[in-house]
Amino acid sequence: MYRPNSVWTWAFVGVTCVQTAIVLGFEAYVFALFQTSLHPPPKGADANDYQHTIPTFLTLYIFGFVYELILAYDALRLKNTIQIIGLCLYNLGLLIYAAVQMAEIDDAVKSLGSRGTSTTWSAVKPFLIAIPCVIAVGSIAMSIVARKIYDEFAWTIYKHISADLRMKRRYLTYQIYIALLKFDFFFFLGFTVQFVVVVVDVKDIEFGLTIAAIPVTILILVMAGYFTRKESLSGMVATIILYFGGLAYFLFKLVRMYQKTQRAKRYLPARKSLTSFAVITIVLIILTIINATMCALNFRHGLKPYIANRKVESEDEKPNMMEMPNLSHGPVPSRMTID
């Protein structure tokens, strides 16, 4: 079992854990207070929509931070610097969502119109302001520590891939692609779960398709990683086609939410949150398609053995001038950069 073995890896784990603990504490309080304010149950269609959607958003946000902890451990275990950088960007995404969350809960409290509305908002507002502040400080700290980890892991990555620059670029492309798949999972799932809550009262074909999209999405992401490791060109082509289908799906949902129709009004309680998730997901799908294509072009070029041996040495190693580099994969170029 992996354990952080340097000051900076421990620092990254510490910053992530402290941020998560504080934010989860604040979110749990907001969640409990919001649920308590729903007694007696509010009346009206709009109030009923907010009654379902806001607890879902809060639960999803809590899951987002737990998932960040898992990805942080996974990135350090695999010494994946790309995933560590991605976590810093992911944290910024959670910061944006925290700002959206404040507006969503404000609208929800006003729409519910139950007893103690003003008291509820005044009680949760300081915590809703504090949450993005904590995440902003955490993002800065994570970025500083990530830069140190990037330097620390450089020698380990060099020893794993040797001095072949072309092979290092192929391995870097693979790392980016796998990291994207892991972030895709959260945003795909997050958008779909929120959408299910929005259409939960309408048992039509759209509801069935939305439910079916959850296991299909998970299967596609799992198989995408499998096809890449096995260098299956046909599998990658099929996956890329499915990515384009997913891109069309999210674009359709995004446009539909802003149409001036009676049906589009159902999305109003969740529109801000759904929009933020949809936009981030669309950007991720485009990046995933680009990297999937690059990975497919790198098939049959000698990268498969390095991918099969994905576990990088865990010992804290520094460059040693007395130790000769591994030259079994080719000569050392006259000029070299370390990822």
N, C-alpha and C positions, 0 to 999 in steps of 0.2 A: 504493500500500500504506500502510495506516494506521500511524502512529507516535505514541506518547504525546507530548504537547507541553506538559505542565505538570508542576509539582512533584508534585501529588497523583495525577495519572494514572500517572506513573512510580512513585510510592510504592505504588500499588495493584498494579501489575505486579510490583514488587520483592517486596512482602510475599507475594504468591501464589506467585511463583517460588521464593523461599527456603523457604517452608513445604513446597512440593511436593518440592523437592530433598531436604530433610532426611527427610521422611516416606518418600519413595520409597527412599532409601538404607536406612532402618531396615527397611522392608517387604521389600526385596530380600534383606537379610541373614536375616530371619526365614524367608522363603520358601526360601532356599538351605539353611539349617540344618534346616528341617523336612523337605525332600526328602532330604537326606543321611541323616537319622535313619530313613528308610524302607528302608534296606538293612541286613540282608536284608528282603524284603517281609514285612509282618505277615500273620498268619493269622487267619481268622475273618471272619464276615459283617460285624460291626460295625466291625472294624478296616478292612476293605475300603471301607466307606462313608466313613469319615473320611479314608482315603487319597485318595479322589477329591474330596471336598467342600472340605477345607481349602485345598489349592492353588488351587481355583477361587475361593474367597472372597478369598484374597490377591491373585490376579490381577485380580479385579473391583475390589478396593479400589485397586489401583495405577491401573487405568483410570479410576476415579472422580476421582483427582487430575489426571490428564492431561486429562480432560474439563473439569475446573474451569478449567484454564489456557486451554483453547479458548474457554470461555464468557466468561472475563474479557476476553480480547482482543476477542471479538465485542461485548460490552457497551460497552467503551470506544470501539470503532470506530463503533457506532451511537449512542453517547451515550445509552444506555438505562439511566436511573437505576433503573428498576424491576428490571432484570436484575442490576444491581450489588447492590441490597438483597437480591434473591433468592440471590445467591452467598454472602452472609453467612449466610443461613439454611441454604443447602446445606452450608456448611462446618460448621455446627452438627450437621447430619445425619451428616456424616462423623465428627464427634466422638462421637456416640452409637454409631455403628457400630464405632469404635475400642474403646469399652468392651465392646461385645458380642463383638468379635473376641478379646479376652483370654480371656473365659470359654470361647469356642468352641475355641480352641487348647489351653487347659488340659484340657478334656474329651477332645480328640482325642489329645493326648500320653498321657494316662492310658489311654485305650481301646486305643491301638496296642500298648502293652505290650511294645515292642521293646527291645533292648539299648540302654542309654544314655538311658533315658526321663528319669530325674531330671536327668541332665546337660543334655539338650536343653532342658528347661523352665527350668532355672536360667540357661541361656545366653540364651534369648529373652525371659525375663520382664522384665529391665530395659528392653529396647527396646519391649516392648508397653506398659509404663508410660509411657515417654517419648513415645510417639506421641500419645496424647490430650493430654498436656501441651503439646506443640508445637502441636497443632491449636487448643487453647484460647487460647494466646497469639496465634496467627495470626488467630483469629476476632475477638479484641479489637482487634488492629491493623487488620484489614480493616474493622471497623465504624467505627472512628475516621476512617479515610481515606475510607470511603464517604460519611460525613456531609459531608466537605469537597468531594468530587466532586459530591454532590447540589447544593450551593450553586453550584459552578463551572459545572455544566451548565444551571442554571436559565435564564440569559439566552439560551443557544443554543436551548433548547426554545421559549422565548417567541418568538424570531425565526422559528422554523420553523412555528409554529402561529398566530402573531399573538396578538391580545389577546382572542380569542373564548373565553370561559370554557367554554361548552358544548362547543365543538370540542376544547378541551384535555381535558375530561373524557372525551370519546369516544376521543381519542388515547391517554389514560392507560389506559383499559380495553383498548384494542388492545395496548398495550405489555405489560400484565399477562398477557394471554392468550398472546401469543407467547413470553414468558418461561416461562410455565407449560408450554407444549409442549416447550420445550427441556429443562426439568427432568424432565418426564414421560418423555422418551426414556430417560434414564439409569436411573430407578427401574423403569420397565416392563421394560427390557432386563435390568437387574440381577436382578430377581426371576425372570424367565423363564429366564435362563441358569442360575441356581442350582437352579431346579426341574428343569431338564433333567438336571443332574448327579445329582440325587437319584433320579430315575426312570430313569436311563440303563440299568440292568440289567433293566428290565421293559419289553419291547417290546410294549406294548399300545396301545389307542386313546388313552389319556391321554398317552402319550409322543408319538404322532403329532400330537395336538392342541397339545401344548406347543411342539413344534418349529414347527408351522405358525403359532403365535401371534407368533413373532418377526418375519417379514417383513410379516405383516398389521398388527402394531402400528406398525412403521416407516411403512408406506404410509398408515395412518390419520392419523398425526401430520403427515406431509408434506402430505397432501390437506387437512387441517384448516387449516393455514396458507394454503394456496392458496385455499380457499373464502373465507377471511376477507378476503384481499387483493382478491379479485374480487367480493366482496359477493354471493356465491351463496347465497340463502336456502335453496333446496332442498338444496344440499350441506351447509350448516350443520345443517339439521334431521337429515339422515342421519347426520352426524358425532356429533351429540348422542345420537342413539339408540344408536350404537355405543359411546359413552362409558358409557351405562347398562349395556350388555352387558358392558363391561369391568369396571364396578363390581361387577356380580353375579358375574363370574368370580373376582375377587380375594377377595370375601367368601366365596365357596364354598371357595376354596383355604385361606383362613385358618381357617375352621371345620373343614375336613377334617383339617388338621394336628393338631388337638387332640382328635379323636375317639378313643375308647378301642377301637380296632380293630387287628388285626394289620397291616393295610395302613398305618395311620398311623405305625407304628413306623419305617417307612423314612424318615420326615421328621425323626426325632430328632436325627441328627448336624447337621442344618442348620436346626432349628426356630427357634432364637433369631434367627439371621440372617434367615431367611425372614419371620419375624414382623415384625421391624423394617422390612424392605423393604415388606411387604404393607401395614402400617399407614400408612406414609408415602405409598405409592402410592394407597391409598384416599382419604386426605385430599386428595392432589393431584387425583385424578379429580373429587372433589366440587367443589373450587375451579375446576377446568377447565370443568365443566358450567355452573357459575354464570356464569363469565366468557364462555363461548361464547354463552350466552343473551343476555347484555348486549351482546356484539358484534353478534349478529344483530338486536337491537332498534335498533342504531345504523346499520344499513344504510340507504342512500338519504338520508343526512342531511349529505352533503358532505364526509365524511372520506376518501373514496377517493383524491382527488388528493394528500393529505398522505402516505398510505400508499404510493402509487406512487412518491413522491419520498422514500424512506426514508432516504437518506444525508444526515445533518445536517452542516452546515458544520464542518470539522475545526479551523479556526483558533481560537486561544484568545481569546475575545471577552469583554469586560467591558461593563457598561452605560455608555453614553456619552450624557450629557445633551444634546450637540449633535446627536445623530443621531435623526431622527424614526422612530418605529416604523411598521411596515407596516400601513396601515389599509385595504388593499384587500379585506379579508374582513369588514369591519364596524367600527363605532365602538368606541373603547376604553371599557370600563365604568368607572364612577367608583371602584370598588374592585376590586382584582385581587390574586390570589395566584399565585406562581410555583411550579410543580412542581419 
